Amino acid sequence: MNTEKRIKVGDIELAVQEFGDAGHQAIVLIMGLGMPMVSWPESFCVALAA
């Protein structure tokens, strides 16, 4: 499963994508300042989730 959503905490809004089974442990990938999250290849994210 690949879902995109936004999470707001106070004045900060984060765009997130979720891959895999929600029951599994999470892996957080952080892209550097000024880089969009789509810079991570989707195939890489899917492989990590598997």
Phi and psi restraints in degrees (value plus and minus 20) as a CYANA .aco file:
   2 ASN   PHI    -143.2  -103.2
   2 ASN   PSI      93.0   133.0
   3 THR   PHI    -145.0  -105.0
   3 THR   PSI     125.4   165.4
   4 GLU   PHI    -133.9   -93.9
   4 GLU   PSI     118.9   158.9
   5 LYS   PHI    -176.9  -136.9
   5 LYS   PSI     153.0   193.0
   6 ARG   PHI    -139.8   -99.8
   6 ARG   PSI     119.9   159.9
   7 ILE   PHI    -139.3   -99.3
   7 ILE   PSI     107.0   147.0
   8 LYS   PHI    -129.2   -89.2
   8 LYS   PSI     108.2   148.2
   9 VAL   PHI    -147.4  -107.4
   9 VAL   PSI      86.5   126.5
  10 GLY   PHI      42.3    82.3
  10 GLY   PSI    -145.3  -105.3
  11 ASP   PHI    -110.9   -70.9
  11 ASP   PSI     -20.0    20.0
  12 ILE   PHI    -122.5   -82.5
  12 ILE   PSI     112.9   152.9
  13 GLU   PHI    -139.8   -99.8
  13 GLU   PSI     107.0   147.0
  14 LEU   PHI    -132.1   -92.1
  14 LEU   PSI     116.8   156.8
  15 ALA   PHI    -112.8   -72.8
  15 ALA   PSI     111.4   151.4
  16 VAL   PHI    -152.0  -112.0
  16 VAL   PSI     133.9   173.9
  17 GLN   PHI    -144.5  -104.5
  17 GLN   PSI     119.8   159.8
  18 GLU   PHI    -136.9   -96.9
  18 GLU   PSI     114.6   154.6
  19 PHE   PHI    -144.1  -104.1
  19 PHE   PSI     129.9   169.9
  20 GLY   PHI      63.2   103.2
  20 GLY   PSI    -182.6  -142.6
  21 ASP   PHI    -107.9   -67.9
  21 ASP   PSI     106.8   146.8
  22 ALA   PHI     -83.3   -43.3
  22 ALA   PSI     -38.4     1.6
  23 GLY   PHI    -100.8   -60.8
  23 GLY   PSI     -29.5    10.5
  24 HIS   PHI    -107.7   -67.7
  24 HIS   PSI     144.6   184.6
  25 GLN   PHI     -82.8   -42.8
  25 GLN   PSI     131.3   171.3
  26 ALA   PHI    -109.9   -69.9
  26 ALA   PSI     127.0   167.0
  27 ILE   PHI    -141.7  -101.7
  27 ILE   PSI     107.8   147.8
  28 VAL   PHI    -126.8   -86.8
  28 VAL   PSI     102.2   142.2
  29 LEU   PHI    -123.8   -83.8
  29 LEU   PSI     106.9   146.9
  30 ILE   PHI    -135.8   -95.8
  30 ILE   PSI      97.7   137.7
  31 MET   PHI    -105.6   -65.6
  31 MET   PSI     126.2   166.2
  32 GLY   PHI     -81.6   -41.6
  32 GLY   PSI     146.5   186.5
  33 LEU   PHI     -75.7   -35.7
  33 LEU   PSI     109.5   149.5
  34 GLY   PHI      64.4   104.4
  34 GLY   PSI     -20.7    19.3
  35 MET   PHI    -122.1   -82.1
  35 MET   PSI     116.1   156.1
  36 PRO   PHI     -96.8   -56.8
  36 PRO   PSI     134.7   174.7
  37 MET   PHI     -84.0   -44.0
  37 MET   PSI     -42.4    -2.4
  38 VAL   PHI     -91.9   -51.9
  38 VAL   PSI     -21.9    18.1
  39 SER   PHI     -90.4   -50.4
  39 SER   PSI     -42.5    -2.5
  40 TRP   PHI     -95.2   -55.2
  40 TRP   PSI     104.1   144.1
  41 PRO   PHI     -81.3   -41.3
  41 PRO   PSI     114.1   154.1
  42 GLU   PHI     -78.7   -38.7
  42 GLU   PSI     -57.3   -17.3
  43 SER   PHI     -82.1   -42.1
  43 SER   PSI     -54.2   -14.2
  44 PHE   PHI     -86.7   -46.7
  44 PHE   PSI     -65.3   -25.3
  45 CYS   PHI     -83.6   -43.6
  45 CYS   PSI     -61.5   -21.5
  46 VAL   PHI     -84.2   -44.2
  46 VAL   PSI     -62.0   -22.0
  47 ALA   PHI     -83.7   -43.7
  47 ALA   PSI     -61.8   -21.8
  48 LEU   PHI     -82.9   -42.9
  48 LEU   PSI     -60.3   -20.3
  49 ALA   PHI     -87.8   -47.8
  49 ALA   PSI     -48.3    -8.3
